[in-house]
Amino acid sequence: MDRLTDVWQTKVSVDSFSSLISVNIKECNKLDRIFSSHMEGWFESLKNLKVSRCESVEVIFEISDSQEINASGGIETNLQVILLKYLPKLKQLWSTDPDGILNFKELRSIEVYSCYGLRNLFPASIANDVPKLECISVLYCTLMVEIVASQEASEDNKDPLVFPELTYVALYDLPNIKHFCKGRHPIKCPKLKGFSIHKCDNIFIK
């Protein structure tokens, strides 16, 4: 759909898509974002998200700077699988660190292919709170510098970054990647069984 600029209308009730479990968007070249900031709460049941070959997409989840964590502690999502392929202008998955506004505690797999403008995969708050994440695959993302975005204020923080269920990591053809996570965070993956690295010549792993 080369003329499609928005998937979702703004003037509908929050529970309009309360039963939606799967979204697959492909070759919609005028889209610049997938979920706008007014949509928090719309996709609480969503389990699978696939976006591919959309030439103009710059962000997947738009987070407004004016949004605040509500009294219940933020919105829980049920998203389990994220697959992003051939999004040449994608700059970030989350427009800003959601930091509790949105929670992704059910996320199990995230795979990113050929997203040439992406510099990191996770904002810090998401990386600290994905207890069920099992698989990370990042391939052919030429500007990728780090998997977890660094925070200047926390670079000296020595609290561990824990992925309790992570079993497989694949990093392929990432010529600019230097760190999994910059700073002094110990990284703990007690169930890790496979770690595959290819053409990531500048990465430092300790």
Stockholm file with secondary structure:
# STOCKHOLM 1.0

chainA/1-206         MDRLTDVWQTKVSVDSFSSLISVNIKECNKLDRIFSSHMEGWFESLKNLKVSRCESVEVIFEISDSQEINASGGIETNLQVILLKYLPKLKQLWSTDPDGILNFKELRSIEVYSCYGLRNLFPASIANDVPKLECISVLYCTLMVEIVASQEASEDNKDPLVFPELTYVALYDLPNIKHFCKGRHPIKCPKLKGFSIHKCDNIFIK
#=GR chainA/1-206 SS CTTCCCSSCSSSCGGGGTTCCEEEEESCTTCCEEECGGGTTTTTTCCEEEEESCTTCCEEECCCTTCCCCTTCSEECCCCEEEEECCTTCCEEESSCCTTSEECTTCCEEEEESCTTCCEEECHHHHTTCTTCCEEEEESCTTCCEEECCCGGGTTCCCCEECTTCCEEEEESCTTCCEEESSSCCEECTTCCEEEEESCTTCCCC
#=GC SS_cons         CTTCCCSSCSSSCGGGGTTCCEEEEESCTTCCEEECGGGTTTTTTCCEEEEESCTTCCEEECCCTTCCCCTTCSEECCCCEEEEECCTTCCEEESSCCTTSEECTTCCEEEEESCTTCCEEECHHHHTTCTTCCEEEEESCTTCCEEECCCGGGTTCCCCEECTTCCEEEEESCTTCCEEESSSCCEECTTCCEEEEESCTTCCCC
//
